[in-house]
Amino acid sequence: MEELMRQVNRYLIGWMGHYRLAGTPSVYKDLDEWISRRPRQLQWKRWKKG
């Protein structure tokens, strides 16, 4: 899980740097919601598989 989060962080830093100039707060809000939800989903799926 730690390696996954490192990869996601690296990707997001680049993504945010690219879209920072656009000035669209809704994009960041949607991204924040996805970021908080997706790792929990992955962890839940791994836990269910055993």
mmCIF file of the N, C-alpha and C atoms, coordinates in Angstrom:
data_MODEL
# 
_entry.id   MODEL 
# 
loop_
_atom_site.group_PDB 
_atom_site.id 
_atom_site.type_symbol 
_atom_site.label_atom_id 
_atom_site.label_alt_id 
_atom_site.label_comp_id 
_atom_site.label_asym_id 
_atom_site.label_entity_id 
_atom_site.label_seq_id 
_atom_site.pdbx_PDB_ins_code 
_atom_site.Cartn_x 
_atom_site.Cartn_y 
_atom_site.Cartn_z 
_atom_site.occupancy 
_atom_site.B_iso_or_equiv 
_atom_site.pdbx_formal_charge 
_atom_site.auth_seq_id 
_atom_site.auth_comp_id 
_atom_site.auth_asym_id 
_atom_site.auth_atom_id 
_atom_site.pdbx_PDB_model_num 
ATOM 1   N N  . MET A 1 1  ? 0.829   -1.186  0.000   1.00 0.00 ? 1  MET A N  1 
ATOM 2   C CA . MET A 1 1  ? 0.000   0.000   0.000   1.00 0.00 ? 1  MET A CA 1 
ATOM 3   C C  . MET A 1 1  ? 0.874   1.251   0.000   1.00 0.00 ? 1  MET A C  1 
ATOM 4   N N  . GLU A 1 2  ? 1.999   1.208   0.710   1.00 0.00 ? 2  GLU A N  1 
ATOM 5   C CA . GLU A 1 2  ? 2.871   2.383   0.757   1.00 0.00 ? 2  GLU A CA 1 
ATOM 6   C C  . GLU A 1 2  ? 3.445   2.699   -0.616  1.00 0.00 ? 2  GLU A C  1 
ATOM 7   N N  . GLU A 1 3  ? 3.836   1.667   -1.349  1.00 0.00 ? 3  GLU A N  1 
ATOM 8   C CA . GLU A 1 3  ? 4.385   1.878   -2.689  1.00 0.00 ? 3  GLU A CA 1 
ATOM 9   C C  . GLU A 1 3  ? 3.316   2.453   -3.617  1.00 0.00 ? 3  GLU A C  1 
ATOM 10  N N  . LEU A 1 4  ? 2.110   1.971   -3.493  1.00 0.00 ? 4  LEU A N  1 
ATOM 11  C CA . LEU A 1 4  ? 1.010   2.499   -4.293  1.00 0.00 ? 4  LEU A CA 1 
ATOM 12  C C  . LEU A 1 4  ? 0.801   3.978   -4.013  1.00 0.00 ? 4  LEU A C  1 
ATOM 13  N N  . MET A 1 5  ? 0.820   4.350   -2.735  1.00 0.00 ? 5  MET A N  1 
ATOM 14  C CA . MET A 1 5  ? 0.613   5.757   -2.379  1.00 0.00 ? 5  MET A CA 1 
ATOM 15  C C  . MET A 1 5  ? 1.759   6.632   -2.881  1.00 0.00 ? 5  MET A C  1 
ATOM 16  N N  . ARG A 1 6  ? 2.979   6.116   -2.884  1.00 0.00 ? 6  ARG A N  1 
ATOM 17  C CA . ARG A 1 6  ? 4.102   6.881   -3.433  1.00 0.00 ? 6  ARG A CA 1 
ATOM 18  C C  . ARG A 1 6  ? 3.902   7.141   -4.919  1.00 0.00 ? 6  ARG A C  1 
ATOM 19  N N  . GLN A 1 7  ? 3.468   6.126   -5.632  1.00 0.00 ? 7  GLN A N  1 
ATOM 20  C CA . GLN A 1 7  ? 3.233   6.285   -7.067  1.00 0.00 ? 7  GLN A CA 1 
ATOM 21  C C  . GLN A 1 7  ? 2.100   7.258   -7.340  1.00 0.00 ? 7  GLN A C  1 
ATOM 22  N N  . VAL A 1 8  ? 1.044   7.162   -6.569  1.00 0.00 ? 8  VAL A N  1 
ATOM 23  C CA . VAL A 1 8  ? -0.091  8.081   -6.743  1.00 0.00 ? 8  VAL A CA 1 
ATOM 24  C C  . VAL A 1 8  ? 0.338   9.507   -6.445  1.00 0.00 ? 8  VAL A C  1 
ATOM 25  N N  . ASN A 1 9  ? 1.105   9.707   -5.380  1.00 0.00 ? 9  ASN A N  1 
ATOM 26  C CA . ASN A 1 9  ? 1.564   11.055  -5.031  1.00 0.00 ? 9  ASN A CA 1 
ATOM 27  C C  . ASN A 1 9  ? 2.411   11.659  -6.143  1.00 0.00 ? 9  ASN A C  1 
ATOM 28  N N  . ARG A 1 10 ? 3.290   10.868  -6.719  1.00 0.00 ? 10 ARG A N  1 
ATOM 29  C CA . ARG A 1 10 ? 4.139   11.364  -7.794  1.00 0.00 ? 10 ARG A CA 1 
ATOM 30  C C  . ARG A 1 10 ? 3.288   11.771  -8.999  1.00 0.00 ? 10 ARG A C  1 
ATOM 31  N N  . TYR A 1 11 ? 2.312   10.953  -9.323  1.00 0.00 ? 11 TYR A N  1 
ATOM 32  C CA . TYR A 1 11 ? 1.417   11.244  -10.433 1.00 0.00 ? 11 TYR A CA 1 
ATOM 33  C C  . TYR A 1 11 ? 0.606   12.512  -10.165 1.00 0.00 ? 11 TYR A C  1 
ATOM 34  N N  . LEU A 1 12 ? 0.083   12.644  -8.955  1.00 0.00 ? 12 LEU A N  1 
ATOM 35  C CA . LEU A 1 12 ? -0.773  13.786  -8.625  1.00 0.00 ? 12 LEU A CA 1 
ATOM 36  C C  . LEU A 1 12 ? -0.005  15.100  -8.600  1.00 0.00 ? 12 LEU A C  1 
ATOM 37  N N  . ILE A 1 13 ? 1.235   15.064  -8.167  1.00 0.00 ? 13 ILE A N  1 
ATOM 38  C CA . ILE A 1 13 ? 2.030   16.291  -8.160  1.00 0.00 ? 13 ILE A CA 1 
ATOM 39  C C  . ILE A 1 13 ? 2.169   16.817  -9.587  1.00 0.00 ? 13 ILE A C  1 
ATOM 40  N N  . GLY A 1 14 ? 2.439   15.937  -10.533 1.00 0.00 ? 14 GLY A N  1 
ATOM 41  C CA . GLY A 1 14 ? 2.530   16.344  -11.932 1.00 0.00 ? 14 GLY A CA 1 
ATOM 42  C C  . GLY A 1 14 ? 1.198   16.813  -12.478 1.00 0.00 ? 14 GLY A C  1 
ATOM 43  N N  . TRP A 1 15 ? 0.157   16.106  -12.135 1.00 0.00 ? 15 TRP A N  1 
ATOM 44  C CA . TRP A 1 15 ? -1.181  16.454  -12.613 1.00 0.00 ? 15 TRP A CA 1 
ATOM 45  C C  . TRP A 1 15 ? -1.611  17.820  -12.084 1.00 0.00 ? 15 TRP A C  1 
ATOM 46  N N  . MET A 1 16 ? -1.366  18.054  -10.804 1.00 0.00 ? 16 MET A N  1 
ATOM 47  C CA . MET A 1 16 ? -1.740  19.341  -10.218 1.00 0.00 ? 16 MET A CA 1 
ATOM 48  C C  . MET A 1 16 ? -0.896  20.473  -10.779 1.00 0.00 ? 16 MET A C  1 
ATOM 49  N N  . GLY A 1 17 ? 0.376   20.208  -11.053 1.00 0.00 ? 17 GLY A N  1 
ATOM 50  C CA . GLY A 1 17 ? 1.216   21.217  -11.667 1.00 0.00 ? 17 GLY A CA 1 
ATOM 51  C C  . GLY A 1 17 ? 0.711   21.603  -13.043 1.00 0.00 ? 17 GLY A C  1 
ATOM 52  N N  . HIS A 1 18 ? 0.193   20.634  -13.764 1.00 0.00 ? 18 HIS A N  1 
ATOM 53  C CA . HIS A 1 18 ? -0.325  20.900  -15.105 1.00 0.00 ? 18 HIS A CA 1 
ATOM 54  C C  . HIS A 1 18 ? -1.613  21.711  -15.056 1.00 0.00 ? 18 HIS A C  1 
ATOM 55  N N  . TYR A 1 19 ? -2.533  21.346  -14.172 1.00 0.00 ? 19 TYR A N  1 
ATOM 56  C CA . TYR A 1 19 ? -3.834  21.993  -14.118 1.00 0.00 ? 19 TYR A CA 1 
ATOM 57  C C  . TYR A 1 19 ? -3.884  23.208  -13.186 1.00 0.00 ? 19 TYR A C  1 
ATOM 58  N N  . ARG A 1 20 ? -2.803  23.508  -12.514 1.00 0.00 ? 20 ARG A N  1 
ATOM 59  C CA . ARG A 1 20 ? -2.783  24.657  -11.606 1.00 0.00 ? 20 ARG A CA 1 
ATOM 60  C C  . ARG A 1 20 ? -3.084  25.956  -12.359 1.00 0.00 ? 20 ARG A C  1 
ATOM 61  N N  . LEU A 1 21 ? -2.616  26.049  -13.564 1.00 0.00 ? 21 LEU A N  1 
ATOM 62  C CA . LEU A 1 21 ? -2.810  27.261  -14.358 1.00 0.00 ? 21 LEU A CA 1 
ATOM 63  C C  . LEU A 1 21 ? -4.252  27.431  -14.812 1.00 0.00 ? 21 LEU A C  1 
ATOM 64  N N  . ALA A 1 22 ? -5.016  26.365  -14.854 1.00 0.00 ? 22 ALA A N  1 
ATOM 65  C CA . ALA A 1 22 ? -6.390  26.438  -15.332 1.00 0.00 ? 22 ALA A CA 1 
ATOM 66  C C  . ALA A 1 22 ? -7.290  27.179  -14.345 1.00 0.00 ? 22 ALA A C  1 
ATOM 67  N N  . GLY A 1 23 ? -7.000  27.100  -13.067 1.00 0.00 ? 23 GLY A N  1 
ATOM 68  C CA . GLY A 1 23 ? -7.803  27.799  -12.062 1.00 0.00 ? 23 GLY A CA 1 
ATOM 69  C C  . GLY A 1 23 ? -9.223  27.265  -11.964 1.00 0.00 ? 23 GLY A C  1 
ATOM 70  N N  . THR A 1 24 ? -9.380  25.967  -12.008 1.00 0.00 ? 24 THR A N  1 
ATOM 71  C CA . THR A 1 24 ? -10.711 25.367  -11.895 1.00 0.00 ? 24 THR A CA 1 
ATOM 72  C C  . THR A 1 24 ? -10.809 24.598  -10.587 1.00 0.00 ? 24 THR A C  1 
ATOM 73  N N  . PRO A 1 25 ? -11.399 25.198  -9.574  1.00 0.00 ? 25 PRO A N  1 
ATOM 74  C CA . PRO A 1 25 ? -11.474 24.524  -8.269  1.00 0.00 ? 25 PRO A CA 1 
ATOM 75  C C  . PRO A 1 25 ? -12.308 23.248  -8.293  1.00 0.00 ? 25 PRO A C  1 
ATOM 76  N N  . SER A 1 26 ? -13.248 23.142  -9.209  1.00 0.00 ? 26 SER A N  1 
ATOM 77  C CA . SER A 1 26 ? -14.071 21.928  -9.242  1.00 0.00 ? 26 SER A CA 1 
ATOM 78  C C  . SER A 1 26 ? -13.223 20.704  -9.592  1.00 0.00 ? 26 SER A C  1 
ATOM 79  N N  . VAL A 1 27 ? -12.211 20.882  -10.411 1.00 0.00 ? 27 VAL A N  1 
ATOM 80  C CA . VAL A 1 27 ? -11.332 19.770  -10.762 1.00 0.00 ? 27 VAL A CA 1 
ATOM 81  C C  . VAL A 1 27 ? -10.621 19.274  -9.514  1.00 0.00 ? 27 VAL A C  1 
ATOM 82  N N  . TYR A 1 28 ? -10.126 20.189  -8.704  1.00 0.00 ? 28 TYR A N  1 
ATOM 83  C CA . TYR A 1 28 ? -9.424  19.801  -7.481  1.00 0.00 ? 28 TYR A CA 1 
ATOM 84  C C  . TYR A 1 28 ? -10.369 19.159  -6.475  1.00 0.00 ? 28 TYR A C  1 
ATOM 85  N N  . LYS A 1 29 ? -11.589 19.626  -6.408  1.00 0.00 ? 29 LYS A N  1 
ATOM 86  C CA . LYS A 1 29 ? -12.572 19.043  -5.490  1.00 0.00 ? 29 LYS A CA 1 
ATOM 87  C C  . LYS A 1 29 ? -12.867 17.601  -5.894  1.00 0.00 ? 29 LYS A C  1 
ATOM 88  N N  . ASP A 1 30 ? -13.101 17.374  -7.178  1.00 0.00 ? 30 ASP A N  1 
ATOM 89  C CA . ASP A 1 30 ? -13.364 16.022  -7.656  1.00 0.00 ? 30 ASP A CA 1 
ATOM 90  C C  . ASP A 1 30 ? -12.169 15.108  -7.417  1.00 0.00 ? 30 ASP A C  1 
ATOM 91  N N  . LEU A 1 31 ? -10.986 15.621  -7.661  1.00 0.00 ? 31 LEU A N  1 
ATOM 92  C CA . LEU A 1 31 ? -9.777  14.843  -7.448  1.00 0.00 ? 31 LEU A CA 1 
ATOM 93  C C  . LEU A 1 31 ? -9.608  14.493  -5.978  1.00 0.00 ? 31 LEU A C  1 
ATOM 94  N N  . ASP A 1 32 ? -9.872  15.440  -5.107  1.00 0.00 ? 32 ASP A N  1 
ATOM 95  C CA . ASP A 1 32 ? -9.756  15.194  -3.671  1.00 0.00 ? 32 ASP A CA 1 
ATOM 96  C C  . ASP A 1 32 ? -10.717 14.092  -3.226  1.00 0.00 ? 32 ASP A C  1 
ATOM 97  N N  . GLU A 1 33 ? -11.935 14.116  -3.752  1.00 0.00 ? 33 GLU A N  1 
ATOM 98  C CA . GLU A 1 33 ? -12.902 13.078  -3.408  1.00 0.00 ? 33 GLU A CA 1 
ATOM 99  C C  . GLU A 1 33 ? -12.431 11.715  -3.894  1.00 0.00 ? 33 GLU A C  1 
ATOM 100 N N  . TRP A 1 34 ? -11.896 11.664  -5.109  1.00 0.00 ? 34 TRP A N  1 
ATOM 101 C CA . TRP A 1 34 ? -11.423 10.393  -5.658  1.00 0.00 ? 34 TRP A CA 1 
ATOM 102 C C  . TRP A 1 34 ? -10.232 9.869   -4.864  1.00 0.00 ? 34 TRP A C  1 
ATOM 103 N N  . ILE A 1 35 ? -9.310  10.772  -4.516  1.00 0.00 ? 35 ILE A N  1 
ATOM 104 C CA . ILE A 1 35 ? -8.107  10.365  -3.789  1.00 0.00 ? 35 ILE A CA 1 
ATOM 105 C C  . ILE A 1 35 ? -8.467  9.780   -2.426  1.00 0.00 ? 35 ILE A C  1 
ATOM 106 N N  . SER A 1 36 ? -9.435  10.342  -1.774  1.00 0.00 ? 36 SER A N  1 
ATOM 107 C CA . SER A 1 36 ? -9.791  9.830   -0.450  1.00 0.00 ? 36 SER A CA 1 
ATOM 108 C C  . SER A 1 36 ? -10.581 8.527   -0.538  1.00 0.00 ? 36 SER A C  1 
ATOM 109 N N  . ARG A 1 37 ? -11.264 8.296   -1.643  1.00 0.00 ? 37 ARG A N  1 
ATOM 110 C CA . ARG A 1 37 ? -12.109 7.115   -1.770  1.00 0.00 ? 37 ARG A CA 1 
ATOM 111 C C  . ARG A 1 37 ? -11.367 5.905   -2.345  1.00 0.00 ? 37 ARG A C  1 
ATOM 112 N N  . ARG A 1 38 ? -10.574 6.095   -3.363  1.00 0.00 ? 38 ARG A N  1 
ATOM 113 C CA . ARG A 1 38 ? -9.980  4.970   -4.091  1.00 0.00 ? 38 ARG A CA 1 
ATOM 114 C C  . ARG A 1 38 ? -9.020  4.113   -3.263  1.00 0.00 ? 38 ARG A C  1 
ATOM 115 N N  . PRO A 1 39 ? -8.103  4.668   -2.483  1.00 0.00 ? 39 PRO A N  1 
ATOM 116 C CA . PRO A 1 39 ? -7.228  3.790   -1.679  1.00 0.00 ? 39 PRO A CA 1 
ATOM 117 C C  . PRO A 1 39 ? -8.006  2.921   -0.692  1.00 0.00 ? 39 PRO A C  1 
ATOM 118 N N  . ARG A 1 40 ? -9.075  3.450   -0.140  1.00 0.00 ? 40 ARG A N  1 
ATOM 119 C CA . ARG A 1 40 ? -9.898  2.631   0.757   1.00 0.00 ? 40 ARG A CA 1 
ATOM 120 C C  . ARG A 1 40 ? -10.546 1.479   0.004   1.00 0.00 ? 40 ARG A C  1 
ATOM 121 N N  . GLN A 1 41 ? -10.986 1.744   -1.231  1.00 0.00 ? 41 GLN A N  1 
ATOM 122 C CA . GLN A 1 41 ? -11.571 0.681   -2.037  1.00 0.00 ? 41 GLN A CA 1 
ATOM 123 C C  . GLN A 1 41 ? -10.549 -0.411  -2.313  1.00 0.00 ? 41 GLN A C  1 
ATOM 124 N N  . LEU A 1 42 ? -9.343  -0.027  -2.669  1.00 0.00 ? 42 LEU A N  1 
ATOM 125 C CA . LEU A 1 42 ? -8.296  -1.006  -2.943  1.00 0.00 ? 42 LEU A CA 1 
ATOM 126 C C  . LEU A 1 42 ? -7.968  -1.839  -1.712  1.00 0.00 ? 42 LEU A C  1 
ATOM 127 N N  . GLN A 1 43 ? -7.869  -1.182  -0.576  1.00 0.00 ? 43 GLN A N  1 
ATOM 128 C CA . GLN A 1 43 ? -7.565  -1.903  0.659   1.00 0.00 ? 43 GLN A CA 1 
ATOM 129 C C  . GLN A 1 43 ? -8.697  -2.865  1.019   1.00 0.00 ? 43 GLN A C  1 
ATOM 130 N N  . TRP A 1 44 ? -9.920  -2.453  0.829   1.00 0.00 ? 44 TRP A N  1 
ATOM 131 C CA . TRP A 1 44 ? -11.068 -3.298  1.114   1.00 0.00 ? 44 TRP A CA 1 
ATOM 132 C C  . TRP A 1 44 ? -11.059 -4.528  0.206   1.00 0.00 ? 44 TRP A C  1 
ATOM 133 N N  . LYS A 1 45 ? -10.763 -4.339  -1.086  1.00 0.00 ? 45 LYS A N  1 
ATOM 134 C CA . LYS A 1 45 ? -10.723 -5.461  -2.012  1.00 0.00 ? 45 LYS A CA 1 
ATOM 135 C C  . LYS A 1 45 ? -9.621  -6.448  -1.626  1.00 0.00 ? 45 LYS A C  1 
ATOM 136 N N  . ARG A 1 46 ? -8.472  -5.945  -1.238  1.00 0.00 ? 46 ARG A N  1 
ATOM 137 C CA . ARG A 1 46 ? -7.374  -6.824  -0.832  1.00 0.00 ? 46 ARG A CA 1 
ATOM 138 C C  . ARG A 1 46 ? -7.728  -7.591  0.439   1.00 0.00 ? 46 ARG A C  1 
ATOM 139 N N  . TRP A 1 47 ? -8.408  -6.935  1.361   1.00 0.00 ? 47 TRP A N  1 
ATOM 140 C CA . TRP A 1 47 ? -8.796  -7.569  2.605   1.00 0.00 ? 47 TRP A CA 1 
ATOM 141 C C  . TRP A 1 47 ? -9.816  -8.697  2.348   1.00 0.00 ? 47 TRP A C  1 
ATOM 142 N N  . LYS A 1 48 ? -10.742 -8.454  1.422   1.00 0.00 ? 48 LYS A N  1 
ATOM 143 C CA . LYS A 1 48 ? -11.762 -9.449  1.127   1.00 0.00 ? 48 LYS A CA 1 
ATOM 144 C C  . LYS A 1 48 ? -11.181 -10.689 0.456   1.00 0.00 ? 48 LYS A C  1 
ATOM 145 N N  . LYS A 1 49 ? -10.120 -10.513 -0.335  1.00 0.00 ? 49 LYS A N  1 
ATOM 146 C CA . LYS A 1 49 ? -9.521  -11.655 -1.028  1.00 0.00 ? 49 LYS A CA 1 
ATOM 147 C C  . LYS A 1 49 ? -8.686  -12.519 -0.093  1.00 0.00 ? 49 LYS A C  1 
ATOM 148 N N  . GLY A 1 50 ? -8.211  -11.911 0.974   1.00 0.00 ? 50 GLY A N  1 
ATOM 149 C CA . GLY A 1 50 ? -7.461  -12.687 1.954   1.00 0.00 ? 50 GLY A CA 1 
ATOM 150 C C  . GLY A 1 50 ? -6.074  -12.873 1.658   1.00 0.00 ? 50 GLY A C  1 
# 
